[in-house]
Amino acid sequence: MRLSSNWTAQPPLLEQTCGYRHFRRLGERGKGPAKALELEAVLNRRFRLVVLVVELRQRSLWQPGWQQLARPMQIIPAIDLLDGHCVRLHQGDYGQVTRFSDDPVAQALAWQEQGAQRLHLVDLDGAKSGEPVNDGAVKAITSALSIPVQLGGGVRTADRAAELLGCGLDRVILGTVALEQPELVDELAAAYPGKIVVGIDAKNGKVATRGWIEESSTEATALAKRFNTSGIAAIISTDIATDGTLAGPNLEALRAMAEASAVPVIASGGIGNLEHLLSLLALAPLGIEGVIVGRALYDGRVDLAEAIQAIGDGRLQDPIDSNLA
């Protein structure tokens, strides 16, 4: 039996594991019947556990690998488009651009082949200037893919929303206009049920607009509450301070957003590894139903196929805060 590098503890071992469920293999100890593995808790690497191999093989106690669940939390790969290229910005700064690919269609197909159930596009040119520079790339992507595709960036009129939905997009995301013309969001949500998403990008808790260039005085949570009865499909909550940093999501801000919103929330910003994805599970009961991942996928820090198996509704979860260490 080839031993897995990752383990999930089942309920009978909660006392022994001090409440932690997810472990990574560090190394082996001993030989023969006494052979054991040394494990570390994924969300608290200071907590270590030595488990006999014979005990690891008891499926009632351990599930080797990342336990696959029936309904995984949706992981949505992001493609940010700038002048037709796949890029990432650091904290929304157009002066700090990393270019990942010159072929956005090939990249989109790659994410679909790896198991993505939805794709997230950001028209950075549209967000900054309002000009539809990347429509050709958008049409090519939606034509090539069989999974739903959503897009945000520069969607500020009803005509533009209709035009994009006509390009084969499943959803359009309204950001700046949600703050400046909330009534338009209401109208579009009524006209296109299930097709309108509000993107709330926040810096220090305040809504930022026009490609994150302008910062308003409106609280992000207050804007979320405004759309509780509007019929929108979801809210995408982006924390600008963590976006592109790989340093982890802003869990406090996401919790506040989920508690304020009556519609599902999709997290965005800061995901740098599998532990960050696991940390979102504690917020799933509050309404966090998905997460957008960008740079970590391109850098190889997160394997999409593994991540899809790692998180989901009802998954046994490690405590985020613990004084056991």
N, C-alpha and C positions, 0 to 999 in steps of 0.2 A: 504494500500500500504506500503510495507516494503521499507524504504528509503535506498538507496545505500550508501556505505561508500566512493565512488569515483564518481566524476562528471566531465563531459566534457562540456565546454561552447560552444555554437554555435555562428555564426557570429553576430546575433543581440545583443549579450551581450558584444562585444569586448570593447566598451567604458567603460562600468561599471566594467569590469574585468581588465582594464588597459592592455589589450593584452594577459593576461594569459588565457590558455584554460583548463588546467587540475587542478582539485582541490580535496583535501582530506577532509572528514568530521571531524570536531573537536568536535562538541557537539551541543546541542539544546538550543534554547532560547524561552521563552514565552510559551503561551498555546492558544488553540483554533485557531481562524482565524489568530491570530498574531504569531502563532508558526513559528519559523525560524531555520535554521541551520547555524552554523558558519563554514566557509570553509577556508582552507589555500591553496595557490598556491603550486603545487607540486615542481616546480623548483625554487621557492623563498618563503620559509616558513615564511618570515617576512610579506608577503602580505596576509591580511585576508579580508574576505568578509562575510557579513551576508545576507542570502537570504531567503525570505519567502517560506515556503513549497509549497504554492499554485503556486508560480512562478517556483519553481523547477520542478513541475509537467507539465509545459508547454514544450512539446517536441521540439517546434520550438526554444526554448532558451537553453535547457539543454538536454544532453543525459546521463542518469544515468549509472554509471559504466564506464568501459573503452570502448570507442566507437570501435566497431569491423569494420574493413575495409576489402575490397575484397582482397587486396594484402599486407599482413603484411610483414615488413622487416623480413628476415629469422633469427630466433634465433637458434643457433646451439650448443647443449650441447656438452661438451668436456669430454672425458675419457682419462686420462693420464695413460699409462701402464708402470709399473715398476716391473719387475720380475713377470708378470702375474697378478698384483694387480692394482686396481684403486687408484691413488694417486694424490696429487697436490703438486707442489713445490712453495716455496715463492721466487719470483723474480728469478726463474730459478736456485735456490741453491739446489743442490742434498743433501746438509747437512740439509736442512729444509724441510722434507717430512711429509705430513699428509696423512695417509692411510684411504680411505673411504669405500672400499669394496674389498672383496676377490673373488667376482663373477662378472667379467666385463660383461658377457652375460646378467645376470639378470638386471644389471644396465642399459645396453643398451636398453633392452626391456622396462624397466620402462620409459625411456625418450621417446621412440617411442609411448608408450601407452598414455603419457601425451600430445602428439601432435607434437613432434619434426618431422620436415620434412627432416632433414639431421643430421648425427652424425659425430663428429670430433674426431679422435683418434690421440694420440701422443705416439709414441714408444720412451720412454725416454731412454731405454737401447740402442736402435738403434742410437738415436741422440748423445749419449755420446761415444759409442764404435763402432758403425757401425755393431754390431752383431744382427742378427734377433732372439732375445730372445723371443719375444712375438707373433711370427707368429701363434702359436696354438690358442691363444686368439683371434687374428684378424680373423682367418678363422671361428671360432665358432660364433663370432659376426655377420659377414656378412652373414653367413648361417641362423642365427636366425631372422635377421631383414628384413623387406620389404622396408625400406627407404634407400636412398643412404648413403654410408659411405665413408669418406675420411680419409687419414692417412698421417702424416708427422713424420719425425724422422729417420735419417740414410739412406735416399734414395739418394744414391750418384753415382749409375751406371745405365746404360740403362737396364742391366739384372735384377737389383733389382726392378726397376720400373715395368718392364714386369711381374716379379714374383708376385708382390703385386697386380697388376691389375688382374692377374690370380686367385687371392684369393677371387675375388668378390668385390673388392673395386671399387667405382665409380670414385674416383680421388686419385692421389698421389701428395704429396706436396714436392717440392724440395727447400731446404734451403741452406745449405752449398755449394752444387754444383752449385746453381744459381750464387753465387759469384765467385767460383773458376773455373767453367766450363760453362759459359753461353751458349756456342754453343751447349752443350748437351741438355740444356733446349729447345733450338730452335728445335733440331732434334726430341726430344720426343713429343713436342707440335704438330709437323707435323705428327708424326707417330700415335699419340693418340689424335685426336681432341676432345676438351672439357674435357679431362681427366687429364691435367697437371696444377697444381697450384704452384705458387711461394710463399714461405713463407719468409717474410722479418722481421727478429727479430732485433730490434734496441735498443741500449743503448746510451742515449745522442745524438740521431740522427745518430749514426754510426752502421753499420751492425755487428751483433754478429753471430758467427758460432759455429759448433760442440757442440750443446747442450748448447749454450750461454757461453761456457767456454772461447772462444777466441773472442776478439774484433778487428775489422778491421778498416782501415782508410777510408772506402768507405761510403759516405752518403747514407742513406736508400732511399731517393728520387731519387738519381742518379741511383741506381740499379733498381728501379721501372721503370724509363724511358727507361732503356736498353731493357725492354721486351714489350714495347708498341706495337710493330708490330710482335711479335713472335708467336702469336696465342694461348697464354696461356688462361685458363678459368678465372682466377682470381688471385688476390694477397691477401694473409693474412698478415695483418700488426699487429705485436705484439710489444707493448712497454714494455720492460723488467722491467723498473722501477715501473710500476703499476701492472704487472702481479701477481695475487695471493694476492694483497693487499686489494681488495674490496673498494679502495679509489676513484674509478671513472676512466674513460678512459682519455687518453691524447688527448684531442680534437684538440689541436694545431698541434700535430704530425699527427693525422689522417687527418686533413684538408690538410696539406702539402702533405701527401701521395696521397690523393684522387685527388688533383690538378695536381700531377705529373704523375699519372697513367692514361692510356687510356683504361684500362680494369677495371672491377668491383673490388672493395676493400672490404674485410671482416675484420672488426675490431676485435681485440683480446687484452685482458688485462685490468684489473681494475674494471670490472663490479661488483657492490656490491648491487645494489637495482634498483627498477623500474625507479627512476629518472635518473639514469645513462643511462638506455636504451632510455628513452625519449630524453635525451640530444643529442643522435646520429642522431635524425631525421633532425636536421638542416643541417647535412652533407649529407643526402641522395641524394639531387639534384646534389651533386658533384661526386657521384658514390659509396658511401658506401651502399652496398646492403644487408649486413648481419653482425651478431655479434656472436662471440663464447663466451659462458658463461660456467664457470667451478665451482669454489668454491662457488659462491653465490647460485647456484642451490643446491649443496650438503648441504650447511648450512641452507637452507630454507629462505634465505634473498630475493630470487626471486622465485616466483611461475611460473613455465614454462607456464602453461595454461593461466594464467592472462597476462604474458608478451607477449605471442603470439598475444593476442587481443589488446595489448596496443600500438604497434608500427607498422608502415607500410607506404608505399608510399601514399602521398597525405594527410596524417593525419594532422588535425589542430594542430599546435605546439606552445608551449610557447616559448617566446624569451629566449635564453640562457643568454644573457647579458642585464641587464636592470638597469636603474638608477631611477626607479619609487619607489623603496623601501625606 
